[in-house]
Amino acid sequence: MKKDGTNRDIRKNQQQVDANGNKVGNNRPDVQWTDKDGVRHYQEYDHNPASSLKHAEEIMKNDPSGIVHLENLD
């Protein structure tokens, strides 16, 4: 996420929403935001790579136009 003030609607551990703010699905990304172009981003942090992929699949099912960022924690 850029720290230049262009991101908006930043949420931490909230219900997943699409770029229009509509609730989608039941997945709860760790951090999500909308960039200056209106694209929704979802950041997931997991210790298990398989869990990360499962979460990414669920997010993309709920919001196909979003971008998922995965980070595995050691």
Residue frames as a rotation matrix with the C-alpha (Angstrom) as fourth column:
MET 1
0.588 0.809 0.000 0.00
0.809 -0.588 0.000 0.00
0.000 0.000 -1.000 0.00
LYS 2
-0.252 -0.650 0.717 1.42
0.588 -0.691 -0.420 3.37
0.768 0.316 0.557 -1.00
LYS 3
0.036 0.196 -0.980 1.76
0.947 -0.321 -0.029 5.87
-0.320 -0.927 -0.197 1.82
ASP 4
-0.884 -0.380 0.271 1.19
0.461 -0.804 0.375 8.90
0.075 0.457 0.886 -0.39
GLY 5
-0.684 0.661 -0.307 -2.36
-0.199 -0.575 -0.794 9.67
-0.701 -0.482 0.525 0.70
THR 6
-0.601 0.455 -0.658 -4.01
-0.769 -0.105 0.630 8.21
0.217 0.884 0.413 -2.40
ASN 7
-0.748 0.348 -0.565 -5.47
0.328 0.934 0.141 5.15
0.577 -0.080 -0.813 -0.64
ARG 8
-0.480 0.662 0.575 -8.87
-0.819 -0.573 -0.025 5.32
0.313 -0.483 0.818 0.98
ASP 9
0.580 0.814 0.036 -11.36
-0.749 0.515 0.418 3.18
0.322 -0.270 0.908 2.87
ILE 10
-0.433 -0.813 -0.389 -8.56
-0.445 0.568 -0.692 1.39
0.784 -0.127 -0.608 4.71
ARG 11
0.637 0.676 0.370 -9.83
-0.702 0.310 0.641 -1.39
0.319 -0.668 0.672 6.97
LYS 12
-0.607 -0.793 -0.055 -8.08
-0.659 0.541 -0.523 -3.75
0.444 -0.281 -0.851 9.33
ASN 13
-0.975 0.189 -0.120 -9.70
0.222 0.891 -0.397 -7.10
0.032 -0.414 -0.910 10.17
GLN 14
-0.425 0.881 -0.209 -13.12
-0.637 -0.455 -0.622 -6.03
-0.643 -0.132 0.755 8.96
GLN 15
0.321 0.636 0.702 -15.80
0.254 0.656 -0.711 -7.70
-0.912 0.406 0.049 6.86
GLN 16
-0.695 -0.584 0.419 -14.70
0.528 -0.020 0.849 -7.98
-0.488 0.811 0.322 3.24
VAL 17
0.420 0.781 -0.462 -16.20
0.111 -0.550 -0.828 -5.28
-0.901 0.296 -0.317 1.02
ASP 18
0.236 -0.307 0.922 -15.87
0.969 0.144 -0.200 -4.56
-0.071 0.941 0.332 -2.68
ALA 19
-0.732 -0.634 0.250 -14.63
0.664 -0.746 0.051 -1.26
0.154 0.203 0.967 -4.17
ASN 20
-0.293 0.716 0.634 -18.12
0.004 -0.662 0.750 0.22
0.956 0.223 0.191 -3.78
GLY 21
-0.720 -0.064 0.691 -18.24
-0.656 -0.261 -0.708 -0.60
0.225 -0.963 0.146 -0.06
ASN 22
0.398 0.901 -0.174 -20.77
-0.811 0.434 0.391 -3.43
0.428 -0.014 0.904 -0.45
LYS 23
-0.014 -0.338 0.941 -20.34
-0.764 0.611 0.208 -6.39
-0.645 -0.716 -0.267 1.91
VAL 24
0.386 0.073 -0.920 -19.18
-0.762 0.588 -0.272 -9.49
0.521 0.806 0.283 0.02
GLY 25
0.105 -0.341 -0.934 -18.72
0.057 0.940 -0.337 -12.99
0.993 -0.018 0.118 1.38
ASN 26
0.967 0.251 -0.042 -17.68
0.022 0.079 0.997 -14.01
0.254 -0.965 0.071 4.87
ASN 27
0.248 -0.951 -0.182 -13.91
0.875 0.301 -0.379 -13.80
0.415 -0.065 0.907 4.56
ARG 28
0.975 0.012 -0.224 -12.09
0.133 -0.834 0.536 -11.28
-0.181 -0.552 -0.814 6.75
PRO 29
0.419 -0.874 0.247 -8.85
0.495 -0.008 -0.869 -10.06
0.761 0.486 0.429 5.17
ASP 30
-0.010 -0.521 -0.853 -6.19
0.990 -0.123 0.063 -8.73
-0.138 -0.844 0.518 7.52
VAL 31
-0.383 -0.080 -0.920 -5.99
0.070 -0.996 0.057 -5.35
-0.921 -0.043 0.387 5.75
GLN 32
-0.069 0.351 0.934 -7.92
0.987 0.162 0.012 -4.00
-0.147 0.922 -0.358 2.80
TRP 33
-0.251 -0.040 -0.967 -7.94
0.101 -0.995 0.015 -0.68
-0.963 -0.094 0.254 0.98
THR 34
0.698 0.442 0.564 -9.03
0.646 -0.048 -0.762 1.03
-0.309 0.896 -0.319 -2.23
ASP 35
-0.403 -0.914 -0.054 -6.33
0.760 -0.366 0.537 2.63
-0.510 0.175 0.842 -4.37
LYS 36
-0.535 0.116 -0.837 -6.56
-0.195 -0.981 -0.012 5.89
-0.822 0.157 0.547 -6.36
ASP 37
-0.849 0.199 -0.489 -7.95
-0.481 0.091 0.872 4.00
0.218 0.976 0.019 -9.37
GLY 38
0.073 0.958 0.278 -10.80
-0.995 0.053 0.080 2.47
0.062 -0.282 0.957 -7.34
VAL 39
0.092 -0.119 -0.989 -9.25
-0.252 0.958 -0.139 -1.02
0.963 0.262 0.059 -7.21
ARG 40
0.772 0.242 0.587 -9.78
-0.626 0.129 0.769 -2.92
0.110 -0.962 0.251 -3.97
HIS 41
-0.171 -0.888 -0.428 -6.66
-0.464 0.455 -0.760 -4.55
0.869 0.069 -0.490 -2.44
TYR 42
0.893 0.419 0.164 -6.63
-0.369 0.473 0.800 -7.31
0.258 -0.775 0.577 0.18
GLN 43
-0.192 -0.981 0.021 -3.54
-0.716 0.125 -0.687 -8.09
0.671 -0.147 -0.726 2.27
GLU 44
0.888 0.434 -0.149 -3.44
-0.253 0.734 0.630 -11.50
0.383 -0.522 0.762 3.98
TYR 45
-0.222 -0.928 0.299 -0.87
-0.890 0.067 -0.452 -12.62
0.399 -0.366 -0.840 6.55
ASP 46
0.877 0.481 -0.008 -0.67
-0.444 0.816 0.370 -16.32
0.184 -0.321 0.929 7.35
HIS 47
0.037 -0.848 0.528 1.80
-0.791 0.298 0.534 -18.78
-0.610 -0.438 -0.660 8.83
ASN 48
-0.194 -0.001 0.981 0.65
0.271 0.961 0.054 -21.57
-0.943 0.276 -0.186 6.52
PRO 49
-0.861 -0.198 -0.468 1.02
-0.352 -0.432 0.831 -21.08
-0.367 0.880 0.302 2.72
ALA 50
-0.775 0.628 0.066 -1.96
0.554 0.626 0.549 -23.38
0.303 0.462 -0.833 2.11
SER 51
-0.038 0.756 -0.654 -4.12
0.851 -0.319 -0.418 -21.14
-0.524 -0.572 -0.631 4.30
SER 52
-0.463 -0.217 -0.859 -2.96
-0.127 -0.943 0.306 -18.10
-0.877 0.251 0.409 2.36
LEU 53
-0.989 0.066 -0.131 -4.00
-0.120 0.148 0.982 -19.67
0.084 0.987 -0.138 -0.93
LYS 54
-0.452 0.877 -0.164 -7.36
0.881 0.467 0.072 -20.72
0.140 -0.112 -0.984 0.48
HIS 55
-0.024 0.410 -0.912 -8.01
0.531 -0.767 -0.359 -17.19
-0.847 -0.493 -0.200 1.72
ALA 56
-0.728 -0.312 -0.611 -6.93
-0.303 -0.653 0.694 -15.71
-0.615 0.690 0.381 -1.62
GLU 57
-0.893 0.438 0.102 -9.33
0.345 0.522 0.780 -18.00
0.288 0.732 -0.618 -3.48
GLU 58
-0.123 0.890 -0.439 -12.21
0.975 0.025 -0.222 -16.97
-0.187 -0.456 -0.870 -1.23
ILE 59
-0.211 -0.021 -0.977 -11.42
0.153 -0.988 -0.012 -13.27
-0.965 -0.152 0.212 -1.61
MET 60
-0.905 -0.209 -0.370 -11.24
-0.309 -0.274 0.911 -13.52
-0.292 0.939 0.183 -5.41
LYS 61
-0.647 0.757 0.085 -14.50
0.723 0.576 0.381 -15.44
0.240 0.308 -0.921 -5.49
ASN 62
0.117 0.711 -0.694 -16.14
0.856 -0.427 -0.292 -12.62
-0.504 -0.559 -0.658 -3.54
ASP 63
0.662 0.019 -0.749 -14.45
-0.174 -0.969 -0.178 -9.77
-0.729 0.248 -0.638 -5.45
PRO 64
0.559 -0.423 0.713 -12.99
0.755 0.616 -0.226 -10.90
-0.343 0.665 0.664 -8.82
SER 65
0.682 -0.296 0.669 -11.78
0.316 -0.706 -0.634 -7.38
0.659 0.644 -0.388 -9.64
GLY 66
0.907 -0.341 0.248 -9.75
-0.390 -0.455 0.800 -7.10
-0.160 -0.822 -0.546 -6.42
ILE 67
0.242 -0.908 -0.344 -6.03
-0.338 0.253 -0.906 -7.70
0.910 0.335 -0.246 -5.98
VAL 68
0.995 0.083 -0.048 -4.81
0.005 0.452 0.892 -10.07
0.096 -0.888 0.449 -3.28
HIS 69
0.110 -0.981 0.158 -1.40
-0.653 -0.191 -0.733 -9.64
0.750 -0.022 -0.661 -1.63
LEU 70
0.910 0.178 -0.374 -0.17
0.098 0.783 0.614 -12.65
0.402 -0.595 0.696 0.35
GLU 71
-0.007 -0.932 0.361 2.56
-0.736 -0.240 -0.633 -12.66
0.677 -0.270 -0.684 2.96
ASN 72
0.624 0.135 -0.770 3.61
0.254 0.896 0.363 -15.81
0.739 -0.422 0.525 4.75
LEU 73
0.493 -0.398 0.773 4.88
-0.820 -0.510 0.260 -15.36
0.291 -0.762 -0.578 8.27
ASP 74
-0.073 -0.611 -0.788 7.66
-0.117 0.790 -0.602 -17.60
0.990 0.048 -0.129 9.53
